[in-house]
Amino acid sequence: MDKTRITSVRYTALSLGGLVALWAFAAWVKADPEILPSPLAVMVVLADLIAKGTLWPQMQATLTRVILSFSAAMVLGTALGILLGLSPRLNRLFDPWVTVFLNLPALVVIVLCYLWIGLNEVAAITAVTLNKLAQVTVTLRDGTGARDRRLDEMAGLYRMHRLSYLRHVVLPQLAPYLAIAGRNGLAMIWKIVLVVEFLGRSNGIGFKIHLHFQNFQTAHVLAYALSFVAVMLVIEIAVIQPWERAAGRWRGDTRGDARALTPRPAAP
């Protein structure tokens, strides 16, 4: 581990330690564990959930929904984004649709899916996927529109097959945009999954938060929430950040950070 990485880890640990200390101080001032339990009280509840085997089945259900909806949104959004980026005519035709879905509140989509499809797993996955699909589409549309046209000319000179053109010319240039869509998608999807579970599922972290909210058990609400945040942070560090660095290296960015890119919406 290089010196820069060690320094970053130290600052992260210091920041999190300060947050926990602030939480402990606020709990001490409030002096009401039913409203704001201390970090120690929440850790005791979390340890009990783990020891009893209660936490993992709920975590597994939520992670399954996150993975399925994330995969669906990325695959469909990437395909649609590339299609719109390659065809100005299709982009003009579907741009109003994309704009509508970008601005449609997530809660409305969730409720409508439950009303139209039913209180089942298909509705839950569909609702989460639709809430993220438009953003992935816009990001990949922008990336496709910003591709190097000189490579298009080269592909034309060599009369590359359409699939070869997509694989060897378009997709490599979209690596940073895929990383951006992946990071933003994961950050949004896991939050929406919790809302979906809160409103209409019988298992998962969101369901448990709803259950303990009704019973006014703040420590349990925080324990379930923090456990899932911890898992998502592990995924962020182990998967998303390496993905971003790999995408950044393709762009020749020595920092390896795809977040330096700021895609602009394509003109309708």
C-alpha positions, 0 to 999 in steps of 0.5 A, a space after each residue: 500500500 503506497 503512502 497516499 493510500 495510507 494517508 487516505 485510510 488514516 483520514 477516513 478512519 479519523 473522520 469516521 471516529 469523529 462521527 461516532 464521537 459526535 453521535 455518542 455526545 449527542 446521545 449523552 446530551 439527549 439521555 433518552 435511548 428510545 430516541 437516540 441510543 448510543 453507538 455502544 447500544 446499537 452495536 450490542 443490538 447488532 451483535 445480538 442480531 448476528 449471533 441469533 442469525 437474524 441479520 443475514 437472511 434479511 441482508 441476503 434478500 436485500 442484496 439479491 434485489 440490489 444485484 438483480 435491479 442493478 444488473 437490469 438497469 445497467 444492461 438495458 440502460 447501456 444498450 439504449 444509451 448506445 443506441 440513442 448516442 449512435 442515432 440522432 434521429 432516435 435520440 430526438 424521438 426518445 429524448 422526451 421519454 428519457 426526460 420524463 423518467 428522469 424527473 418522475 419521483 421514485 415513490 410514484 414509480 414504486 407505488 404504480 408498479 405495486 398497483 399494476 403488477 402486484 405486491 410481488 418480487 417482479 414489481 419490486 425489481 421492476 420499480 427499482 430498475 425503472 428508477 435507475 434506467 433513465 440515468 444510465 441511459 443518459 450517461 451512456 448516450 453522452 459517452 457515445 456522443 462524445 466518442 472519437 470520430 476519427 476511430 469511426 472513420 478508421 472503422 469505416 475504412 477497414 469496413 468493420 462489421 457492426 458488432 466488431 465496431 461496437 466491441 472494439 471501437 465504441 465499448 472501450 471508449 465508454 469504460 469511464 462512463 460505465 464506471 460513472 453509471 455503475 457508481 451512481 447506480 449503486 448509490 441510488 439503487 440500494 436506497 430505492 430497494 430499501 424504500 421498496 421493501 419498506 412499502 411492500 415486501 415481507 423480508 429484507 433490511 427495509 422491511 425490518 426497518 419498517 417493522 422496528 419503526 412501527 414498534 419505535 425501536 430506534 436501536 434496531 432501526 439503526 443496527 439494520 441500517 448501519 449493517 447495510 451501509 457497511 456492506 455497501 461500503 465494502 462493495 464500494 471499496 472492493 469493486 467500484 473504486 478498482 473499476 473506476 481506476 481501471 476506467 481512468 487508466 484507459 483515458 490516460 488519467 494517472 489518478 485513475 479516477 473516472 469521477 473526473 469526467 463530467 458528462 453533459 446531456 446531449 442536445 435533443 
